[in-house]
């Protein structure tokens, strides 16, 4: 099974038909979808309706707006069928204690939290939203992982450009996973990731469950459907170059995500 764990539903494809056509062509079995960005179309209903139209292919996540949404909102999103939440552009660092009740509620409901990490693209709403990439450093996930060890956390982009922070958190926290979406697979050679995950193959330095770094990496694209195949090719080139075992490749491309999503 191949699962794309990071897909924005396009504003021109609100029912997800074009997306499903493309993942069919590429042999991708499922895609985790959410809206384009906070406050923009498609909205929560569009994402949910697309997933209901393609229940075997699309897994809906909602945007969780830290500082705006409440515990009741989290509970309602889950009741509606959202499997997890995408989080981005916070007004304070991710580990601000005022956000912890939302994390606690998500943990109790078995929801997955997907945090944008690192540099974020520039958009017209930046000034209004007071966007600051420094609030989204990987290190701010450390206290969240410690406080909520049963909360499944996905970190986007391996923290670009704070890769070392992300890698060390990956090694220490059993409930933390990362995707390699964004520009990293274009900008960095496979050897970079081989050096970054230096403890690969050494259980002594794995996470608390004895897993190595590649057991914590998820396949994701974070691009329009037309470019998904290019990202899939980048992942395969990385895995080929590092000579990763077939079982590890299967886990990266979908096995790990399937387990976390309960598929």
MARBA-3410 file (N, C-alpha, C, O; in Angstrom, 1 decimal):
263
0.8,-1.2,0.0,0.0,0.0,0.0,0.9,1.2,0.0,1.8,1.3,0.7 ~ 0.5,2.2,-0.8,1.2,3.5,-0.9,0.2,4.6,-0.4,-0.9,4.7,-0.9 ~ 0.7,5.4,0.6,-0.2,6.4,1.2,0.6,7.7,1.1,1.7,7.8,1.6 ~ 0.0,8.7,0.5,0.5,10.1,0.5,0.0,10.8,1.7,-1.2,11.0,1.8 ~ 0.8,11.1,2.6,0.4,11.6,3.9,0.4,13.1,4.0,0.2,13.7,5.1
0.4,13.8,2.9,0.5,15.2,2.9,0.0,15.8,1.6,0.8,16.1,0.7 ~ -1.3,16.1,1.5,-1.9,16.6,0.3,-2.9,17.7,0.6,-3.8,17.5,1.4 ~ -2.7,18.8,-0.1,-3.7,19.9,0.0,-4.7,19.7,-1.1,-4.4,19.7,-2.3 ~ -6.0,19.7,-0.7,-7.1,19.6,-1.7,-7.1,20.9,-2.5,-7.2,22.0,-2.0 ~ -7.1,20.8,-3.8,-7.0,22.0,-4.7,-8.3,22.7,-4.8,-9.4,22.1,-4.8
-8.2,24.0,-4.9,-9.4,24.9,-4.9,-10.2,24.6,-6.2,-11.4,24.9,-6.3 ~ -9.6,24.1,-7.3,-10.3,23.8,-8.5,-10.7,22.3,-8.6,-11.1,21.8,-9.6 ~ -10.5,21.6,-7.5,-10.8,20.2,-7.5,-11.5,19.8,-6.1,-11.0,18.9,-5.4 ~ -12.6,20.5,-5.8,-13.2,20.4,-4.5,-13.7,19.1,-4.2,-13.9,18.7,-3.0 ~ -14.1,18.3,-5.2,-14.6,16.9,-4.9,-13.5,15.9,-5.0,-13.8,14.7,-4.7
-12.3,16.3,-5.3,-11.2,15.4,-5.3,-11.1,14.4,-6.5,-10.3,13.5,-6.4 ~ -11.9,14.6,-7.5,-11.9,13.7,-8.6,-10.6,13.7,-9.4,-10.1,12.6,-9.7 ~ -10.0,14.9,-9.6,-8.7,14.9,-10.4,-7.6,14.3,-9.5,-6.8,13.6,-10.1 ~ -7.7,14.6,-8.2,-6.6,14.0,-7.3,-6.7,12.5,-7.4,-5.7,11.8,-7.5 ~ -7.9,11.9,-7.3,-8.0,10.5,-7.3,-7.6,9.9,-8.7,-7.0,8.8,-8.7
-7.9,10.6,-9.7,-7.5,10.1,-11.1,-5.9,10.0,-11.1,-5.4,9.1,-11.7 ~ -5.3,11.0,-10.5,-3.8,11.0,-10.6,-3.2,10.0,-9.7,-2.2,9.3,-10.1 ~ -3.8,9.8,-8.5,-3.2,8.8,-7.6,-3.4,7.4,-8.2,-2.7,6.4,-8.0 ~ -4.6,7.2,-8.9,-4.8,6.0,-9.6,-3.7,5.7,-10.6,-3.1,4.6,-10.7 ~ -3.3,6.8,-11.4,-2.3,6.6,-12.4,-1.0,6.3,-11.8,-0.2,5.6,-12.4
-0.7,6.8,-10.6,0.6,6.6,-10.0,0.7,5.4,-9.1,1.8,5.0,-8.6 ~ -0.4,4.7,-8.9,-0.4,3.6,-8.0,-0.4,3.9,-6.6,0.0,3.1,-5.7 ~ -0.9,5.1,-6.2,-1.0,5.5,-4.8,-2.4,5.1,-4.3,-3.4,5.5,-5.0 ~ -2.4,4.4,-3.2,-3.7,3.9,-2.8,-4.6,4.9,-2.0,-5.8,4.9,-2.2 ~ -4.0,5.7,-1.2,-4.7,6.6,-0.4,-3.9,7.9,-0.3,-2.7,8.0,-0.4
-4.7,9.0,0.0,-4.1,10.3,0.3,-4.7,11.0,1.5,-6.0,11.0,1.6 ~ -3.9,11.5,2.4,-4.4,12.3,3.5,-4.6,13.8,3.0,-3.6,14.4,2.5 ~ -5.8,14.3,3.1,-6.1,15.6,2.5,-6.5,16.6,3.5,-7.1,16.3,4.6 ~ -6.2,17.9,3.2,-6.7,19.0,4.1,-6.8,20.2,3.2,-6.3,20.2,2.0 ~ -7.4,21.3,3.7,-7.6,22.5,2.8,-6.3,23.2,2.5,-5.2,22.9,3.1
-6.3,24.1,1.6,-5.2,24.8,1.1,-4.4,25.5,2.1,-3.2,25.4,2.2 ~ -5.1,26.3,2.9,-4.5,26.9,4.1,-5.6,27.5,4.9,-6.7,27.6,4.5 ~ -5.3,27.9,6.2,-6.2,28.4,7.1,-6.9,29.6,6.4,-6.3,30.5,5.9 ~ -8.2,29.6,6.5,-9.0,30.8,6.0,-9.2,30.8,4.5,-9.7,31.8,4.0 ~ -8.8,29.8,3.8,-8.9,29.8,2.4,-9.8,28.6,1.9,-9.9,27.6,2.6
-10.3,28.8,0.7,-11.0,27.7,0.1,-10.0,26.6,-0.4,-8.9,27.0,-0.8 ~ -10.3,25.3,-0.4,-11.5,24.7,0.1,-11.7,24.7,1.6,-10.6,24.7,2.3 ~ -12.9,24.7,2.1,-13.1,24.8,3.5,-13.2,23.4,4.1,-13.1,22.4,3.4 ~ -13.5,23.3,5.4,-13.6,22.0,6.1,-14.7,21.1,5.4,-14.4,19.9,5.3 ~ -15.8,21.6,5.0,-16.9,20.8,4.4,-16.4,20.3,3.1,-16.7,19.1,2.8
-15.7,21.0,2.3,-15.2,20.5,1.0,-14.3,19.3,1.2,-14.4,18.3,0.5 ~ -13.4,19.4,2.2,-12.5,18.3,2.5,-13.2,17.1,2.9,-13.0,16.0,2.4 ~ -14.2,17.3,3.8,-15.0,16.1,4.3,-15.8,15.5,3.2,-15.9,14.3,3.1 ~ -16.4,16.4,2.4,-17.3,15.9,1.3,-16.4,15.1,0.2,-16.9,14.1,-0.3 ~ -15.2,15.6,-0.1,-14.4,14.9,-1.0,-14.0,13.5,-0.5,-14.0,12.5,-1.2
-13.7,13.4,0.8,-13.4,12.1,1.5,-14.6,11.2,1.5,-14.5,10.0,1.3 ~ -15.8,11.8,1.7,-17.0,10.9,1.6,-17.3,10.4,0.2,-17.9,9.4,0.1 ~ -17.0,11.2,-0.8,-17.2,10.8,-2.2,-16.2,9.7,-2.5,-16.5,8.8,-3.4 ~ -15.0,9.8,-2.0,-14.0,8.8,-2.3,-13.5,8.1,-1.0,-12.3,8.3,-0.6 ~ -14.3,7.4,-0.2,-14.0,7.0,1.1,-12.8,6.0,1.1,-12.1,5.8,2.2
-12.6,5.2,0.1,-11.6,4.2,0.0,-10.2,4.8,-0.3,-9.2,4.2,-0.3 ~ -10.2,6.1,-0.7,-9.0,6.7,-1.3,-8.5,7.9,-0.5,-7.3,8.2,-0.4 ~ -9.4,8.7,0.1,-9.1,10.0,0.7,-9.4,10.0,2.2,-10.4,9.6,2.6 ~ -8.4,10.4,3.0,-8.5,10.5,4.4,-8.5,11.9,4.9,-7.5,12.6,4.6 ~ -9.6,12.4,5.5,-9.7,13.9,5.8,-9.0,14.3,7.1,-9.2,13.6,8.1
-8.3,15.4,7.0,-7.7,16.1,8.1,-8.3,17.5,8.1,-8.5,18.1,7.0 ~ -8.5,18.1,9.3,-9.0,19.5,9.4,-7.8,20.4,9.8,-6.9,19.9,10.5 ~ -7.9,21.6,9.5,-6.9,22.6,10.0,-7.4,22.9,11.5,-8.5,23.1,11.8 ~ -6.4,22.8,12.4,-6.6,23.2,13.8,-5.9,24.5,14.0,-4.7,24.6,14.0 ~ -6.7,25.5,14.3,-6.2,26.9,14.4,-5.9,27.1,15.9,-6.8,27.3,16.7
-4.6,27.1,16.3,-4.2,27.2,17.7,-4.6,28.6,18.1,-4.3,29.6,17.4 ~ -5.2,28.7,19.3,-5.6,30.0,19.8,-7.0,30.4,19.4,-7.5,31.4,19.9 ~ -7.6,29.7,18.4,-8.9,30.0,18.0,-9.9,28.9,18.2,-10.9,29.0,18.9 ~ -9.5,27.7,17.8,-10.4,26.5,18.0,-10.3,26.1,19.5,-9.4,26.4,20.2 ~ -11.4,25.5,19.9,-11.6,25.0,21.3,-11.6,23.5,21.4,-11.6,22.8,20.3
-11.6,23.0,22.6,-11.8,21.5,22.8,-13.1,21.0,22.1,-13.1,20.0,21.5 ~ -14.1,21.8,22.3,-15.4,21.4,21.7,-15.3,21.3,20.2,-15.9,20.5,19.5 ~ -14.5,22.2,19.6,-14.3,22.2,18.1,-13.5,20.9,17.7,-13.9,20.2,16.8 ~ -12.5,20.5,18.5,-11.8,19.3,18.2,-12.7,18.1,18.3,-12.7,17.2,17.4 ~ -13.5,18.1,19.3,-14.5,16.9,19.5,-15.5,16.9,18.3,-15.8,15.8,17.8
-15.9,18.1,17.8,-16.9,18.1,16.7,-16.2,17.7,15.4,-16.8,17.0,14.6 ~ -15.0,18.1,15.2,-14.3,17.7,14.0,-14.2,16.2,13.9,-14.4,15.6,12.9 ~ -13.8,15.6,15.1,-13.7,14.1,15.1,-15.0,13.5,14.9,-15.1,12.4,14.2 ~ -16.1,14.0,15.5,-17.4,13.4,15.3,-17.8,13.5,13.8,-18.5,12.5,13.4 ~ -17.4,14.5,13.1,-17.7,14.6,11.7,-17.0,13.6,10.8,-17.4,13.4,9.7
-15.9,13.1,11.3,-15.1,12.1,10.6,-13.7,12.5,10.2,-13.0,11.7,9.5 ~ -13.2,13.6,10.7,-11.8,14.0,10.4,-10.9,13.1,11.3,-11.1,12.9,12.5 ~ -9.9,12.5,10.6,-9.0,11.6,11.2,-7.9,12.3,12.0,-7.2,11.6,12.9 ~ -7.6,13.5,11.7,-6.5,14.2,12.3,-6.6,15.7,12.0,-7.5,16.2,11.4 ~ -5.5,16.4,12.3,-5.4,17.9,12.2,-4.1,18.3,11.6,-3.1,17.8,12.0
-4.2,19.3,10.7,-3.0,20.0,10.2,-2.9,21.3,11.0,-3.8,22.0,11.2 ~ -1.6,21.6,11.5,-1.4,22.8,12.3,-0.3,23.6,11.6,0.8,23.1,11.2 ~ -0.5,24.9,11.5,0.5,25.8,10.9,0.2,27.2,11.3,-0.9,27.6,11.8 ~ 1.3,28.1,11.2,1.2,29.5,11.4,0.6,29.9,12.8,-0.4,30.6,12.9 ~ 1.2,29.3,13.9,0.7,29.7,15.2,1.1,31.1,15.6,2.0,31.7,15.1
0.3,31.6,16.6,0.6,33.0,17.1,1.6,32.9,18.2,2.2,34.0,18.6 ~ 2.0,31.7,18.6,3.1,31.5,19.6,3.7,30.2,19.3,3.2,29.5,18.4 ~ 4.9,29.9,19.9,5.5,28.7,19.6,4.6,27.5,19.9,3.7,27.6,20.7 ~ 4.8,26.4,19.1,4.0,25.2,19.2,3.8,24.7,20.7,2.8,24.1,21.0 ~ 4.9,24.9,21.5,4.8,24.4,22.8,4.3,25.4,23.9,4.5,25.2,25.1
3.7,26.4,23.4,3.0,27.4,24.3,1.9,26.6,25.1,1.1,25.9,24.5 ~ 2.0,26.7,26.4,1.1,25.9,27.3,-0.4,26.2,27.0,-1.2,25.4,27.4 ~ -0.7,27.3,26.5,-2.1,27.6,26.2,-2.7,26.7,25.1,-3.9,26.5,25.1 ~ -1.8,26.1,24.3,-2.3,25.1,23.3,-2.4,23.7,23.8,-3.0,22.9,23.2 ~ -1.9,23.4,25.0,-1.9,22.1,25.5,-3.2,21.4,25.7,-3.4,20.2,25.4
-4.3,22.1,26.1,-5.6,21.5,26.2,-6.1,20.9,24.8,-6.7,19.9,24.8 ~ -5.7,21.6,23.7,-6.1,21.0,22.4,-5.3,19.8,22.1,-5.9,18.8,21.5 ~ -4.1,19.7,22.5,-3.3,18.5,22.3,-3.8,17.4,23.1,-3.8,16.2,22.7 ~ -4.1,17.7,24.4,-4.6,16.7,25.3,-5.9,16.1,24.7,-6.1,14.9,24.8 ~ -6.8,17.0,24.2,-8.1,16.5,23.7,-7.8,15.6,22.4,-8.5,14.6,22.3
-6.9,16.0,21.6,-6.5,15.2,20.4,-6.0,13.8,20.8,-6.3,12.8,20.2 ~ -5.1,13.8,21.8,-4.6,12.6,22.3,-5.7,11.6,22.8,-5.7,10.4,22.5 ~ -6.6,12.2,23.6,-7.7,11.4,24.1,-8.6,10.8,23.1,-9.2,9.8,23.2 ~ -8.8,11.5,22.0,-9.7,11.1,20.9,-8.9,10.3,19.8,-9.6,9.8,18.9 ~ -7.6,10.1,20.0,-6.9,9.3,19.0,-6.6,9.9,17.7,-6.4,9.3,16.7
-6.6,11.3,17.7,-6.4,12.0,16.5,-4.9,12.2,16.2,-4.1,12.2,17.2 ~ -4.5,12.3,15.0,-3.1,12.5,14.6,-3.0,14.1,14.4,-3.8,14.7,13.9 ~ -1.9,14.6,14.9,-1.5,16.0,14.6,-0.4,16.1,13.7,0.7,15.6,13.9 ~ -0.6,16.8,12.6,0.4,17.1,11.6,0.9,18.5,11.7,0.1,19.4,11.3 ~ 2.1,18.7,12.2,2.6,20.1,12.4,3.4,20.5,11.2,4.3,19.8,10.7
3.2,21.7,10.6,4.1,22.2,9.7,5.4,22.6,10.5,5.3,23.1,11.6 ~ 6.5,22.3,9.9,7.8,22.6,10.6,8.7,23.4,9.7,8.7,23.2,8.5 ~ 9.4,24.4,10.3,10.5,25.1,9.6,9.9,26.3,8.8,8.9,26.8,9.1 ~ 10.6,26.6,7.7,10.3,27.8,6.9,8.9,27.6,6.3,8.6,26.5,5.9 ~ 8.2,28.6,6.2,6.8,28.6,5.6,6.8,29.6,4.4,7.4,30.6,4.5
6.1,29.2,3.4,6.0,30.0,2.2,5.4,31.4,2.5,4.5,31.5,3.4 ~ 5.7,32.4,1.7,5.2,33.7,1.9,3.8,33.8,1.2,3.6,33.3,0.1 ~ 2.8,34.4,1.9,1.5,34.6,1.3,0.9,35.9,1.7,1.5,36.6,2.6 ~ -0.1,36.4,1.0,-0.6,37.8,1.2,-1.1,38.0,2.7,-1.2,39.1,3.1 ~ -1.5,36.9,3.3,-2.1,37.0,4.7,-1.0,37.1,5.8,-1.4,37.1,7.0
0.3,37.0,5.4,1.3,36.9,6.4,1.3,38.0,7.5,1.4,37.8,8.7 ~ 1.1,39.3,7.0,1.1,40.4,8.0,-0.1,40.3,8.9,0.0,40.5,10.1 ~ -1.3,40.0,8.3,-2.5,39.9,9.1,-2.4,38.8,10.1,-2.8,38.9,11.3 ~ -1.8,37.6,9.7,-1.7,36.5,10.6,-0.4,36.5,11.5,-0.3,35.6,12.3 ~ 0.4,37.5,11.3,1.6,37.6,12.1,2.5,36.3,12.0,2.9,35.7,13.0
2.7,35.9,10.8,3.4,34.7,10.5,4.9,34.8,10.9,5.6,35.8,10.6 ~ 5.5,33.8,11.6,6.9,33.8,11.9,7.3,32.3,11.9,6.9,31.5,12.8 ~ 8.2,32.0,11.0,8.7,30.6,10.8,9.4,30.1,12.1,9.4,28.9,12.4 ~ 10.0,31.0,12.8,10.8,30.6,14.0,9.9,30.0,15.1,10.4,29.3,16.0 ~ 8.6,30.2,15.0,7.7,29.6,16.0,7.4,28.1,15.7,6.8,27.4,16.5
7.9,27.7,14.5,7.6,26.4,14.0,8.8,25.5,13.9,8.9,24.6,13.1 ~ 9.8,25.8,14.8,11.0,24.9,14.8,10.7,23.6,15.4,9.8,23.4,16.2 ~ 11.4,22.5,14.9,11.1,21.2,15.4,11.2,21.1,16.9,10.5,20.3,17.5 ~ 12.2,21.8,17.5,12.5,21.6,18.9,11.2,21.9,19.8,11.2,21.4,20.9 ~ 10.3,22.7,19.3,9.1,23.0,20.1,8.2,21.7,20.2,7.2,21.8,21.0
8.4,20.7,19.4,7.6,19.5,19.6,8.1,18.6,20.7,7.4,17.7,21.2 ~ 9.3,18.9,21.2,9.9,18.1,22.3,9.0,18.0,23.5,8.7,16.9,24.0 ~ 8.6,19.1,24.0,7.8,19.1,25.3,6.5,18.5,25.0,5.9,18.0,25.9 ~ 5.9,18.7,23.8,4.6,18.1,23.5,4.7,16.6,23.5,3.8,15.9,24.0 ~ 5.8,16.1,22.9,5.9,14.6,22.9,6.1,14.0,24.3,5.6,13.0,24.6
6.8,14.8,25.1,7.0,14.3,26.5,5.7,14.4,27.3,5.4,13.4,28.1 ~ 4.9,15.4,27.1,3.7,15.6,27.9,2.6,14.7,27.4,1.8,14.2,28.2 ~ 2.6,14.4,26.1,1.5,13.6,25.6,2.1,12.4,24.8,2.0,12.4,23.5 ~ 2.6,11.4,25.5,3.3,10.3,24.8,2.4,9.4,24.0,2.9,8.6,23.1 ~ 1.1,9.4,24.1,0.2,8.6,23.3,-0.3,9.4,22.1,-1.1,8.8,21.3
0.0,10.7,22.0,-0.4,11.5,20.9,0.5,11.2,19.7,1.7,11.4,19.8 ~ -0.1,10.8,18.6,0.7,10.5,17.3,1.0,11.9,16.6,0.0,12.6,16.3 ~ 2.2,12.2,16.4,2.6,13.5,15.9,3.4,13.3,14.6,4.3,12.5,14.5 ~ 3.0,14.0,13.5,3.7,14.0,12.3,4.3,15.3,12.1,3.6,16.3,12.2 ~ 5.6,15.4,11.8,6.2,16.7,11.5,6.5,16.8,10.0,7.1,15.9,9.4
6.1,17.9,9.4,6.3,18.1,8.0,7.7,18.6,7.7,8.3,19.3,8.5 ~ 8.2,18.2,6.5,9.4,18.8,5.9,10.7,18.5,6.7,11.7,19.1,6.4 ~ 10.6,17.5,7.6,11.8,17.2,8.4,12.4,18.5,9.0,13.6,18.5,9.2 ~ 11.6,19.5,9.3,12.0,20.7,10.0,12.8,21.7,9.1,13.4,22.6,9.7 ~ 12.9,21.5,7.8,13.7,22.4,7.0,13.6,23.9,7.4,12.5,24.4,7.3
14.7,24.5,7.7,16.1,24.1,7.6,16.7,23.5,8.9,18.0,23.3,8.9 ~ 15.9,23.2,9.9,16.5,22.7,11.1,16.4,21.2,11.2,15.8,20.6,12.0 ~ 17.1,20.6,10.2,17.1,19.1,10.1,17.7,18.4,11.3,17.1,17.4,11.7 ~ 18.7,18.9,11.9,19.4,18.2,13.0,18.5,18.2,14.2,18.4,17.1,14.9 ~ 17.7,19.2,14.4,16.7,19.2,15.5,15.7,18.1,15.3,15.4,17.3,16.2
15.2,18.1,14.1,14.2,17.1,13.7,14.7,15.6,13.9,14.1,14.8,14.4 ~ 16.0,15.4,13.4,16.5,14.1,13.5,16.7,13.6,14.9,16.4,12.5,15.2 ~ 17.2,14.5,15.8,17.4,14.1,17.2,16.1,13.8,17.9,16.0,12.9,18.7 ~ 15.1,14.6,17.6,13.7,14.4,18.1,13.2,13.0,17.6,12.6,12.3,18.4 ~ 13.4,12.7,16.4,13.0,11.5,15.8,13.6,10.3,16.5,13.0,9.3,16.8
14.9,10.4,16.9,15.6,9.4,17.7,15.0,9.2,19.1,15.0,8.1,19.6 ~ 14.6,10.3,19.7,14.2,10.2,21.1,12.8,9.9,21.4,12.4,9.4,22.4 ~ 11.9,10.3,20.5,10.5,10.2,20.7,9.8,9.2,19.9,9.8,9.2,18.7 ~ 9.2,8.2,20.6,8.6,7.0,19.9,7.3,7.4,19.2,6.9,6.7,18.2 ~ 6.7,8.5,19.5,5.4,8.9,19.0,5.5,10.0,17.9,4.5,10.6,17.5
6.8,10.3,17.4,7.0,11.3,16.5,7.5,10.8,15.1,8.5,10.0,15.1 ~ 6.9,11.3,14.0,7.2,10.9,12.7,7.4,12.1,11.8,6.9,13.2,12.1 ~ 8.1,11.9,10.7,8.4,13.1,9.8,8.1,12.7,8.3,8.3,11.5,7.9 ~ 7.7,13.7,7.5,7.7,13.5,6.1,8.9,14.3,5.5,9.5,15.1,6.1 ~ 9.2,14.0,4.2,10.3,14.7,3.5,9.7,15.6,2.4,10.3,15.7,1.3
8.5,16.1,2.6,7.9,17.0,1.6,8.7,18.3,1.5,9.6,18.6,2.4 ~ 8.4,19.1,0.5,9.0,20.4,0.3,10.2,20.2,-0.6,10.3,19.3,-1.4 ~ 11.2,21.1,-0.4,12.3,21.2,-1.4,13.5,20.3,-1.0,14.5,20.2,-1.7 ~ 13.4,19.6,0.2,14.6,18.9,0.7,15.2,17.9,-0.2,16.4,17.8,-0.4 ~ 14.3,17.1,-0.8,14.8,16.0,-1.7,15.4,16.5,-3.0,16.1,15.8,-3.7
15.1,17.8,-3.3,15.7,18.4,-4.5,17.0,19.1,-4.1,18.0,19.0,-4.8 ~ 17.1,19.6,-2.9,18.2,20.4,-2.5,19.3,19.6,-1.8,20.5,20.0,-1.9 ~ 19.0,18.5,-1.2,19.9,17.7,-0.5,20.2,16.3,-1.2,19.2,15.7,-1.6 ~ 21.4,15.9,-1.3,21.7,14.5,-1.9,21.3,13.4,-0.9,21.2,13.7,0.3 ~ 21.1,12.2,-1.4,20.8,11.1,-0.5,21.8,11.0,0.7,21.4,10.6,1.8
23.1,11.2,0.4,24.1,11.1,1.4,23.9,12.0,2.6,24.2,11.7,3.7 ~ 23.2,13.1,2.3,22.9,14.0,3.5,22.0,13.3,4.5,22.2,13.4,5.7 ~ 21.0,12.6,4.0,20.1,12.0,4.9,20.7,10.7,5.5,20.4,10.4,6.6 ~ 21.6,10.1,4.8,22.3,9.0,5.4,23.2,9.4,6.5,23.2,8.7,7.6 ~ 23.8,10.6,6.4,24.6,11.1,7.5,23.7,11.6,8.7,24.0,11.5,9.8
22.6,12.2,8.3,21.7,12.8,9.3,21.2,11.7,10.2,21.0,11.9,11.4 ~ 20.8,10.5,9.6,20.3,9.4,10.3,21.4,8.4,10.6,21.3,7.2,10.2 ~ 22.4,8.9,11.3,23.6,8.1,11.5,23.4,6.8,12.2,24.2,5.9,12.2 ~ 22.3,6.7,13.0,22.1,5.5,13.8,21.3,4.4,13.1,20.9,3.4,13.7 ~ 21.1,4.6,11.8,20.4,3.6,11.0,21.1,2.2,11.2,22.3,2.2,11.0
20.4,1.2,11.5,20.9,-0.1,11.7,21.5,-0.4,13.0,22.1,-1.5,13.3 ~ 21.5,0.5,14.0,22.0,0.3,15.3,20.9,0.5,16.3,20.5,1.6,16.7 ~ 20.3,-0.6,16.8,19.2,-0.5,17.7,19.5,0.2,19.0,18.6,0.7,19.7 ~ 20.8,0.1,19.4,21.2,0.8,20.6,20.8,2.3,20.6,20.5,2.9,21.7 ~ 20.8,2.9,19.4,20.5,4.3,19.3,19.2,4.6,18.7,18.9,5.7,18.3
18.3,3.6,18.6,17.0,3.8,18.1,16.1,4.5,19.1,16.5,4.9,20.1 ~ 14.8,4.7,18.7,13.9,5.4,19.6,13.6,4.4,20.8,14.1,3.3,20.8 ~ 12.7,4.8,21.6,12.4,4.1,22.8,11.8,2.7,22.6,11.7,1.8,23.5 ~ 11.3,2.5,21.3,10.8,1.2,20.9,11.8,0.4,20.1,11.5,-0.7,19.6 ~ 13.0,0.9,20.0,14.1,0.2,19.3,14.0,0.4,17.8,14.7,-0.4,17.1
13.3,1.4,17.3,13.1,1.5,15.9,14.2,2.5,15.4,14.6,3.4,16.1 ~ 14.6,2.3,14.1,15.5,3.1,13.5,14.9,4.3,12.8,13.7,4.4,12.8 ~ 15.7,5.2,12.3,15.1,6.5,11.7,14.1,6.3,10.6,13.1,7.0,10.5 ~ 14.4,5.3,9.7,13.6,5.1,8.5,12.2,4.5,8.9,11.3,4.5,8.1 ~ 12.1,4.0,10.1,10.8,3.5,10.6,9.9,4.7,10.9,8.7,4.5,11.2
10.5,5.9,11.0,9.7,7.1,11.4,9.5,8.1,10.2,9.0,9.2,10.5 ~ 9.8,7.7,9.0,9.7,8.6,7.9,8.4,8.2,7.1,8.2,7.0,6.8 ~ 7.7,9.1,6.7,6.4,8.9,5.9,6.6,9.5,4.5,7.3,10.5,4.3 ~ 5.9,8.9,3.5,5.9,9.4,2.2,4.8,10.5,2.1,3.7,10.3,2.6 ~ 5.2,11.7,1.6,4.2,12.7,1.4,4.7,13.6,0.2,5.9,13.6,-0.1
3.7,14.3,-0.5,4.1,15.0,-1.6,4.0,16.6,-1.4,4.9,17.3,-1.7 ~ 2.9,17.0,-0.9,2.6,18.4,-0.7,2.8,19.3,-1.9,3.3,20.4,-1.9 ~ 2.3,18.7,-3.1,2.3,19.4,-4.4,1.0,19.2,-5.1,0.1,18.4,-4.6 ~ 0.8,19.8,-6.2,-0.4,19.6,-7.0,-0.4,18.2,-7.6,0.7,17.6,-7.7 ~ -1.5,17.6,-8.0,-1.5,16.3,-8.5,-0.6,16.0,-9.6,0.0,15.0,-9.8
-0.4,17.0,-10.5,0.5,16.9,-11.6,1.9,16.7,-11.3,2.7,16.1,-12.1 ~ 2.3,17.1,-10.1,3.7,16.9,-9.6,4.0,15.8,-8.6,5.1,15.6,-8.2 ~ 2.9,15.1,-8.3,3.1,14.0,-7.3,4.0,12.9,-7.7,4.8,12.4,-7.0 ~ 3.9,12.6,-9.0,4.8,11.5,-9.5,6.3,11.9,-9.4,7.1,11.0,-9.2 ~ 6.6,13.2,-9.6,8.0,13.6,-9.5,8.5,13.4,-8.0,9.6,13.0,-7.8
7.6,13.7,-7.1,8.0,13.5,-5.7,8.2,12.0,-5.3,9.1,11.6,-4.6 ~ 7.3,11.2,-5.8,7.4,9.8,-5.6,8.7,9.3,-6.2,9.3,8.4,-5.6 ~ 9.1,9.8,-7.4,10.4,9.4,-8.0,11.5,9.8,-7.1,12.5,9.1,-6.9 ~ 11.4,11.0,-6.5,12.5,11.5,-5.6,12.6,10.5,-4.4,13.8,10.2,-4.0 ~ 11.5,10.1,-3.8,11.6,9.2,-2.7,12.3,7.9,-3.1,13.1,7.3,-2.4
11.9,7.4,-4.2,12.4,6.1,-4.7,13.9,6.2,-5.0,14.7,5.3,-4.8 ~ 14.3,7.4,-5.6,15.8,7.6,-5.8,16.5,7.6,-4.5,17.6,7.1,-4.4 ~ 16.0,8.3,-3.5,16.6,8.3,-2.2,16.8,6.9,-1.6,17.8,6.5,-1.1 ~ 15.7,6.1,-1.6,15.7,4.8,-1.1,16.7,3.9,-1.8,17.4,3.0,-1.3 ~ 16.7,4.0,-3.2,17.6,3.2,-4.0,19.1,3.6,-3.7,19.9,2.7,-3.5
19.3,4.9,-3.5,20.7,5.4,-3.3,21.3,4.9,-2.0,22.5,4.7,-1.9 ~ 20.4,4.8,-1.0,20.8,4.4,0.3,20.7,2.9,0.5,21.0,2.4,1.6 ~ 20.2,2.2,-0.5,20.1,0.8,-0.5,19.2,0.3,0.7,19.6,-0.6,1.4 ~ 18.1,0.9,0.9,17.2,0.6,2.0,16.5,-0.8,1.7,16.2,-1.0,0.6 ~ 16.4,-1.6,2.7,15.7,-2.9,2.5,14.3,-2.7,2.0,13.6,-1.7,2.2
13.8,-3.8,1.3,12.4,-3.7,0.8,11.4,-3.5,1.8,10.4,-2.7,1.6 ~ 11.5,-4.1,3.0,10.5,-3.9,4.0,10.5,-2.4,4.5,9.5,-1.9,4.8 ~ 11.7,-1.8,4.6,11.8,-0.4,5.0,11.1,0.5,4.0,10.4,1.4,4.3 ~ 11.4,0.2,2.7,10.8,1.0,1.6,9.3,0.9,1.7,8.6,1.9,1.6 ~ 8.7,-0.3,1.9,7.3,-0.4,2.0,6.7,0.3,3.2,5.6,0.9,3.1
7.5,0.3,4.3,7.0,1.1,5.4,7.0,2.6,5.2,6.0,3.3,5.5 ~ 8.0,3.1,4.5,8.1,4.5,4.2,6.9,4.9,3.3,6.3,5.9,3.5 ~ 6.7,4.2,2.2,5.7,4.5,1.2,4.3,4.4,1.7,3.4,4.9,1.0 ~ 4.1,3.7,2.8,2.7,3.5,3.2,2.4,2.7,4.4,1.4,2.9,5.1 ~ 3.3,1.7,4.7,3.0,0.8,5.8,2.9,1.5,7.1,2.0,1.2,7.9
3.9,2.4,7.4,3.8,3.1,8.7,2.6,4.0,8.8,1.9,4.0,9.8 ~ 2.3,4.7,7.7,1.1,5.6,7.8,-0.2,4.7,7.9,-1.1,5.1,8.7 ~ -0.2,3.6,7.3,-1.4,2.7,7.4,-1.6,2.3,8.8,-2.7,2.3,9.3 ~ -0.5,1.9,9.5,-0.6,1.5,10.9,-1.1,2.6,11.8,-1.9,2.4,12.6 ~ -0.5,3.8,11.6,-0.9,5.0,12.4,-2.3,5.4,12.2,-3.0,5.9,13.1
-2.8,5.2,10.9,-4.2,5.6,10.6,-5.2,4.5,10.9,-6.4,4.7,10.8 ~ -4.7,3.4,11.3,-5.6,2.2,11.6,-6.2,1.6,10.4,-7.3,1.1,10.5 ~ -5.5,1.6,9.3,-5.9,1.1,8.0,-5.5,-0.4,8.0,-5.8,-1.1,7.0
END
